[in-house]
């Protein structure tokens, strides 16, 4: 499995949430862990985001 990283802009688009909601979910421990890419950039593992989306779809 390739551990592809995706940036915040793509994450909020795929998850259909705002940046504020993304950061709130991270703070509440309800979202996959972020990966520090640089001092000012974070990313997420694509497979973890896909799993989170799939889990949310099953709940609803």
N, C-alpha and C positions, 0 to 999 in steps of 0.2 A: 504494500500500500504506500502510495506517495503521500507524504505529509505536506500538502499544498497549503500555503498561508494565504488568507484573503484579508484585505484591509477593511476598515470600519465602513466606508461608503458602500462597499459591496454587501457587507453583513446586514446593514440596516435595510438595504433594498431587498435582499433575499428574504429577510424575516418580516418585512413590511411593518417595521417599527421605527420610531424616531431615535435620534441620537440620545436624547434625554432618557427615553425608556431603556435603551441599551445600557447606558451607564447606571441607571437605577437597578436593573436586573443584575448587573455585575456586582454592584455594592451589596445587594441582598443575597448573593450567592446562588442566584437562580439562572445563571447563564454560564456557558463554557468559559474556562480561563483564557485570559488574554496573553499574548506573547509580545514582549517588548522587542520592537524592531529597531528603534533608535530612541534618542531622548524624547522625541516628540511624536512617535508613531507606534501604534500597536496593530497587531493582526490576530487572527484566529485561525485555528486549524479547520480547513474546509469540512473534513469528515465529522468533526464535533458539531459544527453548525448544522450540517445536514441531519445529524442525529437529533439535535435539539428541535429542529423544525418538524421532523417526523414525530417526535414525542408530543409536541404541541398539537399536531393534527389529530393524533389518537385521543387526546384528552377532550378536544372539542367534539 
